[in-house]
Amino acid sequence: MSAASVQDENQARLDQIKADIIKRTICPDLAKDATQLVFGDGNPAAEIVFIGEAPGKNEDIQGKPFVGAAGKFLDEMLAQIGLKREDVYITNIVKYRPPNNRDPLPDEKKAFVPFLQAQLEVIRPTLVVTLGRHSMNCFLPDLHISRVHGSAKRIKINMKQTDDVLSLVILPLFHPAAALYNGGMRQTLLDDFAAIPRIIQRIKKENKS
């Protein structure tokens, strides 16, 4: 199957997951206060998937993740490693904006995690980059981001759409928003981000062996 065909097929499957969230009225209290569902954006067959926690004000208005100030810094970091938004896939755990940009609640994250996992099952990325502790803790619940940021971890999860097991490599990073208030955090993020191409090459090498 050609790359374009894979992208088209994956996009159709992602569109169905998005439709399922709306049809099943996931987190109705969040939905009624939000402008729209912010599902995901980018290449549906991407090597890298970035996962944040929830949409903010700009994301809620535009319907795309990471389009505010934190998103501009994410774009800057992508450019640093020779990538654009169209090359990767970007999403959040929670797909509706929490009121006043509060942190997503445990029940809200729990409600959306199956749909996030379904997205990953469709895309099957080489690397999953979690942005912030909320995102990291969905996959690595017992770890502290201050200790493990920039260090890739391989995990296995039972797939929901088949009886297979999905192997994922998770790279926890600080959330780009943290760098907006802390100059030292900005450099930490830039340094961690710069390692992504090397990590991907290592994963590919391990997968072949």
N, C-alpha and C positions, 0 to 999 in steps of 0.2 A: 504494500500500500504506500502511495506517495506521501510525502510530508504534508502536502496540502490536504489530502484526503483524511489523514489522521487528525489534522487540526479541525477540519469540518465535522468529523464524527465526534471528536471530543467536545467541541463547542455545542453540538446538539444535545449531548448527554449533560453537559453543565447547565444548559438552558432548562432541561427537564428538572434538574435538582432545584434550580431557582424557582421554577413553577410549583414544585412540591412544597417549598417553604411557605409560599403565599397560600396555596390551596389548604394546607394544614394549619394555617393561622398560628405559626410559631411565635411565641412571646407577643400576644395581642396587645398587652399594655405598652410595650415598646413601639409596636407597629402603629398604634393609633396616634402617638405623639411625633412619629418620624415623617419626614416628607416622602421617603421612598426606601425600598430595600436596596442596600449596597452590597452586591453579591461578590463581585470580583472583576478583575480587569487584566488584560494582557494576552499572552500566548497560551492557548489551551493545551499545547503540547510542550510546555516549557521545561527546560532542565532544572530551573530554580523556581521554587514557590516561596514567596514572602508572606508571612502571616502576622498581622497586628492584632489588636484586641477588639476594637469596635470603631465604627465611623464617628467622626467629629462633625462640626457644623458645616464645613465646606464639602465634606464627603456626602453628607445628607442632602445638600442642595444639588450637587453635580451628579450624584449616583455612582461615583467612582471612589475607590479607596486611596488614601494617601495623596490628596490633591491640595492640602493646606501647606503650612510652613514646614511641617515634618516631612511631607511628601516632596517638597523641593529639595530638602537635604538628602532624601532617599535617591532622588534623581541624580543629584551631584555624586553620590557614592557609586551609583550604577555606572555613571560616565567614567569614574576613576578606574573601573575594571573593564571598560570597553563595551558596556551594555546600555540599552535603552529600555524603557518600560515595555515596549512591544516585544522584547526578547524574553521577558520573564512573566510570571503570573503573580498578581498581588491580591490578597484577600484579608479578611479579618475573621476572628472566631465568631463574634456576634455581628449580625448583618444589619441591624437597625441601630440608629444613634441613641445611646442612653441619654436621658434628660440632663441638661447642663453639663454634658461631657463627663458625667460621673463614671467611675469604674464599673464595668459590667459585673452583675451579681453572679454568685455561683450557679444559681438555678438557670440564669440566662445563658451562661456559657455551656452548661450541661445540655440545654435544649438545642443549641446550635452545633455542638461537637459532631453529632452523626452526619450532619450535612457537610461540615468541613472535611470529615474523613471521606465522604463520598466524592468530594472534589479531588482529593488526593488520589483516590482510587482511579479516577478518570485520567488525571494528568500523569501520574506515576513519575514524579520528578526525581532527578538524581540527588538533589539536595533541597531540604526544607529549612528555610531561615526563619526562625521565630524572632519577632521584634517585641521585646519587653517581657516582663515576668509572667503576665497573664497568659500570653501565647505559649511561652516555654512550659509553663506548668500544666498545660493540656497534654503534653507529651512526656515531660520529665518532672513529675509532681514533687519529687523529694529533693530537688536541687535548688541551689541559690544562684541567681544569675550573676551576682558579683564574683562568684568563685568560678563559674564554668563558661562565662561569655567567651566566644571565640574558639571554643573547643567542641569539635563535632562528636556526636554520639549516635551510634546505630541502634535502632529499636525495631521491634516487629509488632505489628498489630493485626488482629483478626479482621479480615475484610467483611464488610456488611453485605456486599452485592454478590459475593461468591464464597465458597468454603476455603478459599486460599488465604495465605498470609502475606501481608504487604510489608516489605522491608523498607524502612525509611532511615535516612541519615539526617539528624536534626542538628542545626548549628544555632545555638542561642546567641542572640545579640541584644544589646540594650535598645530600647525604643528610640528612634530618631528624635522624638520630641524631647528626650532627656538632654540632648546636645544643644537645644535651643536656650537652655537655662544654665548650662555648665560647660565652659570651654574645654575643660579637661576631658569630659565625657565625649566631646566631639572628636578629639584626637583618638580616643580609645575606639570609637566606632569606625573611624577611617582606617585604623590599623587592622581591626578585626575584619572589616569588609575586604581589605586588600588581599587577605588570605583565601578568599572564596575560589578564585581560579585554581589555586594549588590544591585546595581541598577536593574540588570536583575531579581533577586529574587523578588524585589518589583514590577516590571512590571508584572511578572507572577501572583503574588498574586492579583494585581489589575484586571488583565484580567479574573481571575476566579470569582471575586466577582461581 
